[in-house]
Amino acid sequence: MGFAKSYFTDDPSDPVPLIVKTKRRVRFEEVDMLGIVWHGNYVSFLDDGRVALGDRFPAVSYARMQEERMAAPIVQLHIDYQAPLIFGDIMQIETTLHWTDALRLNFSYRITKEDGRPAIKAYTVQLFTDLQGAVLLIPPVWVTEFREQWKSGKLA
């Protein structure tokens, strides 16, 4: 995965990353006057990927965080643009959640065009907080349970 692989320490003893792929079409409202997707809209596409991952692994879904009265704001975002998407393109968003012992979510992303050409590579880091924005230092029980399932191979 290039920069994300080197950024996120993938120790061979770590559980395999969790990967979800989803497809979606570029809407007219997402392109600029040049007919290409405005660069800021890619952040929304990354969110589509995280939602898809949460659908596949509900323990890290936005619904679960709301239920637990927690948030996971993005504290770091990086995007490498490779080829523009245009109105009507079908994109595939590949979202990968990387293992970490820290209390955070390390995601990397690849968005490709329908023919497989890369559009972007990206990563985000999210910290767990309470609803007032205080960073959590001790993992809640549900996060510990999710990690135990992941580490035991029950989620792959």
VOPAGU-2260 file (C-alpha; in pm, 1 decimal, decimal comma):
REM VOPAGU-2260
SITE   aa  ch    i         X         Y         Z
SITE  MET   A    0       0,0       0,0       0,0
SITE  GLY   A    1     304,5     225,5     -23,9
SITE  PHE   A    2     312,8     518,3     218,2
SITE  ALA   A    3      35,4     379,7     439,8
SITE  LYS   A    4     215,9      49,0     485,0
SITE  SER   A    5     527,8     231,0     597,2
SITE  TYR   A    6     327,8     480,1     806,1
SITE  PHE   A    7     130,3     212,5     989,8
SITE  THR   A    8     363,4     -37,8    1150,7
SITE  ASP   A    9     246,7    -373,8    1019,1
SITE  ASP   A   10     424,5    -619,0    1247,3
SITE  PRO   A   11     403,0    -977,7    1116,4
SITE  SER   A   12     256,2   -1080,2    1452,5
SITE  ASP   A   13     -30,0    -829,3    1415,3
SITE  PRO   A   14    -371,7    -954,4    1307,8
SITE  VAL   A   15    -444,5    -922,1     935,6
SITE  PRO   A   16    -589,7    -583,6     838,3
SITE  LEU   A   17    -966,7    -563,8     790,9
SITE  ILE   A   18   -1052,5    -470,8     431,1
SITE  VAL   A   19   -1382,7    -368,0     274,5
SITE  LYS   A   20   -1449,4    -266,4     -84,9
SITE  THR   A   21   -1747,6     -63,9    -198,2
SITE  LYS   A   22   -1847,6      95,3    -527,8
SITE  ARG   A   23   -2020,4     420,9    -602,8
SITE  ARG   A   24   -2081,2     655,6    -895,1
SITE  VAL   A   25   -1953,4    1014,2    -910,9
SITE  ARG   A   26   -2249,4    1251,9    -894,6
SITE  PHE   A   27   -2277,7    1574,7   -1095,0
SITE  GLU   A   28   -2275,3    1783,6    -776,8
SITE  GLU   A   29   -1928,2    1647,6    -694,6
SITE  VAL   A   30   -1748,5    1785,2   -1002,0
SITE  ASP   A   31   -1607,3    2132,5   -1050,8
SITE  MET   A   32   -1615,0    2365,0   -1352,4
SITE  LEU   A   33   -1338,0    2156,6   -1514,6
SITE  GLY   A   34   -1565,1    1850,5   -1499,8
SITE  ILE   A   35   -1348,2    1665,3   -1249,1
SITE  VAL   A   36   -1420,2    1576,7    -888,0
SITE  TRP   A   37   -1335,1    1872,4    -665,3
SITE  HIS   A   38   -1042,1    1768,4    -442,1
SITE  GLY   A   39   -1232,2    1828,7    -117,6
SITE  ASN   A   40   -1498,6    1573,6    -211,2
SITE  TYR   A   41   -1250,1    1288,6    -178,4
SITE  VAL   A   42   -1272,8    1325,3     199,7
SITE  SER   A   43   -1642,9    1237,4     170,8
SITE  PHE   A   44   -1551,9     930,8     -38,3
SITE  LEU   A   45   -1321,8     816,4     242,7
SITE  ASP   A   46   -1616,3     847,5     478,5
SITE  ASP   A   47   -1820,1     625,5     242,3
SITE  GLY   A   48   -1545,5     366,7     284,8
SITE  ARG   A   49   -1548,1     390,5     664,8
SITE  VAL   A   50   -1927,4     353,6     668,4
SITE  ALA   A   51   -1896,8      40,2     451,3
SITE  LEU   A   52   -1635,8     -98,0     690,4
SITE  GLY   A   53   -1865,7     -24,2     984,7
SITE  ASP   A   54   -2147,4    -206,2     803,4
SITE  ARG   A   55   -1923,7    -513,4     769,9
SITE  PHE   A   56   -1775,8    -481,0    1121,9
SITE  PRO   A   57   -2049,2    -318,7    1337,0
SITE  ALA   A   58   -1824,4    -292,7    1642,5
SITE  VAL   A   59   -1645,9       1,1    1474,3
SITE  SER   A   60   -1949,8     161,0    1312,2
SITE  TYR   A   61   -2068,3     515,9    1368,3
SITE  ALA   A   62   -2392,1     369,8    1511,1
SITE  ARG   A   63   -2194,8     177,1    1774,1
SITE  MET   A   64   -1996,0     485,0    1868,1
SITE  GLN   A   65   -2317,8     684,0    1908,6
SITE  GLU   A   66   -2463,8     404,4    2117,7
SITE  GLU   A   67   -2154,6     409,7    2339,9
SITE  ARG   A   68   -2163,3     791,6    2354,7
SITE  MET   A   69   -1821,1     821,2    2193,4
SITE  ALA   A   70   -1670,8     983,7    1888,0
SITE  ALA   A   71   -1366,1     915,3    1672,6
SITE  PRO   A   72   -1258,4    1243,9    1513,6
SITE  ILE   A   73    -995,5    1245,5    1242,8
SITE  VAL   A   74    -671,4    1390,3    1375,3
SITE  GLN   A   75    -460,9    1316,6    1068,8
SITE  LEU   A   76    -551,1    1304,6     698,5
SITE  HIS   A   77    -328,6    1251,8     397,0
SITE  ILE   A   78    -430,4    1215,7      31,4
SITE  ASP   A   79    -212,7    1149,6    -273,6
SITE  TYR   A   80    -403,1    1236,1    -591,4
SITE  GLN   A   81    -311,4    1016,0    -887,8
SITE  ALA   A   82    -580,2    1056,3   -1156,8
SITE  PRO   A   83    -900,0    1261,6   -1159,4
SITE  LEU   A   84   -1246,4    1112,5   -1136,5
SITE  ILE   A   85   -1514,7    1266,5   -1359,4
SITE  PHE   A   86   -1893,5    1278,5   -1356,3
SITE  GLY   A   87   -2039,1     931,3   -1403,6
SITE  ASP   A   88   -1722,2     739,7   -1319,5
SITE  ILE   A   89   -1774,5     427,8   -1111,8
SITE  MET   A   90   -1516,1     421,0    -835,2
SITE  GLN   A   91   -1415,1     141,6    -604,8
SITE  ILE   A   92   -1324,0     248,9    -253,2
SITE  GLU   A   93   -1100,6       1,6     -73,6
SITE  THR   A   94   -1085,6      76,3     297,9
SITE  THR   A   95    -836,3     -97,1     524,6
SITE  LEU   A   96    -833,4     -85,1     903,7
SITE  HIS   A   97    -481,5    -156,1    1031,2
SITE  TRP   A   98    -409,7    -311,0    1368,7
SITE  THR   A   99    -262,3     -88,4    1638,1
SITE  ASP   A  100    -210,5    -138,6    2009,6
SITE  ALA   A  101    -286,7     232,0    2057,7
SITE  LEU   A  102    -642,8     346,0    2122,2
SITE  ARG   A  103    -707,3     482,6    1774,4
SITE  LEU   A  104    -822,7     381,3    1426,4
SITE  ASN   A  105    -561,4     367,5    1149,1
SITE  PHE   A  106    -727,1     355,2     807,4
SITE  SER   A  107    -573,3     348,0     462,6
SITE  TYR   A  108    -768,3     384,5     138,6
SITE  ARG   A  109    -733,4     323,9    -232,6
SITE  ILE   A  110    -985,9     466,0    -473,2
SITE  THR   A  111    -967,6     326,9    -822,8
SITE  LYS   A  112   -1155,7     389,9   -1144,2
SITE  GLU   A  113   -1373,5     115,1   -1286,7
SITE  ASP   A  114   -1086,0      -0,1   -1511,2
SITE  GLY   A  115    -858,3     -34,2   -1206,9
SITE  ARG   A  116    -653,4     282,7   -1260,6
SITE  PRO   A  117    -571,8     450,4    -929,1
SITE  ALA   A  118    -741,9     780,9    -846,1
SITE  ILE   A  119    -607,9     835,1    -492,4
SITE  LYS   A  120    -425,7     674,1    -202,6
SITE  ALA   A  121    -498,0     811,1     142,4
SITE  TYR   A  122    -484,6     747,4     512,9
SITE  THR   A  123    -656,9     879,7     822,9
SITE  VAL   A  124    -592,8     846,4    1194,0
SITE  GLN   A  125    -884,4     879,0    1435,2
SITE  LEU   A  126    -872,3     899,7    1814,1
SITE  PHE   A  127   -1148,7     781,6    2045,3
SITE  THR   A  128   -1300,4    1062,2    2250,9
SITE  ASP   A  129   -1597,5    1118,6    2474,7
SITE  LEU   A  130   -1870,0    1349,1    2344,0
SITE  GLN   A  131   -1701,2    1650,7    2503,0
SITE  GLY   A  132   -1384,8    1581,8    2301,6
SITE  ALA   A  133   -1166,3    1439,5    2578,1
SITE  VAL   A  134    -930,8    1174,4    2437,5
SITE  LEU   A  135    -984,6     830,8    2591,0
SITE  LEU   A  136    -671,2     667,4    2729,2
SITE  ILE   A  137    -825,2     341,4    2851,9
SITE  PRO   A  138   -1014,4     126,8    2600,3
SITE  PRO   A  139   -1382,3      73,9    2675,4
SITE  VAL   A  140   -1494,9    -287,4    2718,6
SITE  TRP   A  141   -1657,4    -302,8    2373,9
SITE  VAL   A  142   -1332,4    -190,9    2205,0
SITE  THR   A  143   -1135,4    -451,7    2400,8
SITE  GLU   A  144   -1384,9    -720,4    2295,3
SITE  PHE   A  145   -1359,9    -611,3    1930,0
SITE  ARG   A  146    -978,6    -625,6    1946,1
SITE  GLU   A  147    -987,6    -973,2    2104,2
SITE  GLN   A  148   -1214,0   -1100,7    1824,9
SITE  TRP   A  149    -990,5    -941,2    1561,7
SITE  LYS   A  150    -672,4   -1080,4    1715,6
SITE  SER   A  151    -822,5   -1430,8    1738,2
SITE  GLY   A  152    -904,9   -1423,3    1366,6
SITE  LYS   A  153   -1282,6   -1428,1    1412,5
SITE  LEU   A  154   -1335,0   -1111,7    1203,4
SITE  ALA   A  155   -1135,2   -1175,0     885,6
